[in-house]
Amino acid sequence: MAKHLKTGIEGEQLAVDYLIQNKYVILHRNWRKGHLEVDIIASKDEILHFIKVKTKTTNHYGFPEEAVTKIKFKYLVSAANLYLIQNPHWERIQFDVLAITLKPEICYFLIEDVYL
């Protein structure tokens, strides 16, 4: 398996653990509809969270959150819209980015309620 794929898998597991520790309820991991995907769908305090996880081994070439481009965010919103068609009971939603850096120590940076 390619190194960047291993990093992504590790990051998503760290993200799930982090969110659970912070009282989120994980509803789905890697939810897909067609070519669209949401890394994590979770709930907390009656809010549905669509979470994009970005992981990097170090910050030498920029921070993980900088890799969430407008087009990636647009895909996240499109996937969320499809999810909400299937699950229309949610009144409050938000989009979050969870950036994780692995070295020199694991660092989490949760950006909540993102709009681009």
N, C-alpha and C positions, 0 to 999 in steps of 0.2 A: 504494500500500500504506500502511496506517495506521502511524503512527510507532511505536506500541507493538509492532506485529508486526515491524517492522524491528529494533527494539531486541532483541526475543526471538531473532530469527534471528542477529543479530550476537553476542549472548550465547552462544548454543549453539555457534557456531563457535569463539569464544574458549574456551569450556569444553572442547571437544574438543582444541584445541591445548594448553591447560593440562594436561589429563589425560595426553596423550601425552608431554609434557615430563616428567611425573612418573611415567612408566613404567607407565601403564595401557594395556591393549589394548582398543580400542573394538570392541565386538561389534555394537552396533546404535545407530542414532540415530532418535529418534522412533518407537520400536517401538509398534505399535498392535494392539489386539484389541478390536473393537467400539468403544465410546466411550472406552475406557481407553487411556492412553498413558504410556510411560516416555521421558523426554527422552534419556537415555543409559544404555545397559547396557554395562558394561565389566568387565574382569577385571584383577586384580593380586594376585600372591602367592597364587594358587589360591582367591581369594575373588571371588564374583560381586557386582558393585556395581550397584545400581539408583539412578541419580542424577537428582535433581530439580534443574534449573538455573533460577535466578531472577536476572533482570538488571534493573537500574534505571540510568537515566542519572545520577542523583545520589542523595545520601542526604537531601535536603531534606525528604522526606515519609516518612522511615523507611528502614530497611535492607532490602535485597532478601529476606534470609532471614525477615524478619517476615511476608512475604506468603505463606509456605508454611503454610497453615492446616491444621487437623486434618482437614478434609474432603479437601483436596488430598493430604495424606499418606495418607489412607485409600484414595483412588483409586490412588495409587502402589503401595500394598501389594496391592490387588486385582489390578492389572495384573501385578505381580511373581508373584503366585500362578498366574495364567494362563500366564505365561512358563515357570514352573517345571514346570507340567504337561507342556509341550511339550519341556522341557529338564531332565529330572529328575536328571541326573548330578552336579549341583552339590551339594557337601556343606556349603559355607559361603557364606552370603550376608550382605549388609548394605545398609542404606539410607543414602544420603548426600545432602546438600544442598550444591550449589555456588552460592554467592551472588557475583554480579559487579556491581560498580559501575563505570560508565564514566568519570565525571568527578568531580573534576578530573583524576585519572589512573586507569587501569584498576587495580582492586583485586579480588583473589580472596579468598574466605573459604570454605574447605571444612569443612563440619561432617560428621564421619564417624560412622557407626554410630548413626543417629538412631532414636529410638523415641518416639512421642507417645502 
